[in-house]
Amino acid sequence: MGRIGYSPTGTTTVSLLGYFGPEQAGSGNKRKGAEIMVLTKLGPKTALWIEGDVGSEDGLLNGGTDKASWAGIGTWLVQALSPTTNLALLGGEVNDKDGVRTRGIFGFSANSGLEFGNLTATLDLKGTPSVLIRPDIRMDFADQAVFDTSKSQVSFALGTSFLF
C-alpha cells in the first residue's frame, strides 16, 4: 500500500492511494485498487471533498477464472454556519457490478451485482468544548430492493461525541 499527497495551491490538496496484494493468507488472488481524494477550500467557511475509488480482485468469478471489479465516488460539502455549527451535505455511490463487495454482508442479500448510494445532511453542533452533537437525515437508494422490500429508505440519526 502506498499513499502520496500534493498541494498544488494553498487551498487544494490531492491525495493518491494504491494497494496490491493477496486479500487472504494462502490465496493467490491478488486485490488491487486506487483512490484519489481532493480537498479544496471554496472560501473561509466552506470546504469540498471529492473521493473516487476503484478496485478489482483476480479469481473471484466463474469458478476462479475471472476478475471482479467495483468503483465508488463520494462528495462532501461542509459549510461553517457559526463558530459552533457546521452543515455537511454528503453524497456517494458504489457500483459493485459483480456483487463481490456486497454479497451477503452489511445486511445486503446475495446478489450478482448491486449499485447503491446515499444522500445525507448532517449538522455538527458544538455547544460546549467537549461535546459534539450530530443529528442527520439520510436517504439510501439501490438498484435492487435491498431495504426490506424497497429500493430506498430514509433514516434519522443522532450521534453524540465526548471530546477529551
Buried (B, 14 or more C-beta within 10 A) or exposed (E): EEEEEEEEEEEEBBBEBEBEEEEEEEEEBBBBBBBBBBBBBEEEEEBBBBBBBBBBBBBBBEEEEEBBBBBBBBBBBBBBEEEEEBBBBBBBBBBBBBBBBBBEEEEBEEBEBBBBBBBBEBBBBBEEEEEBBBBBEBBBBBEBEBBEEEEEBEEEEEEEEEEE
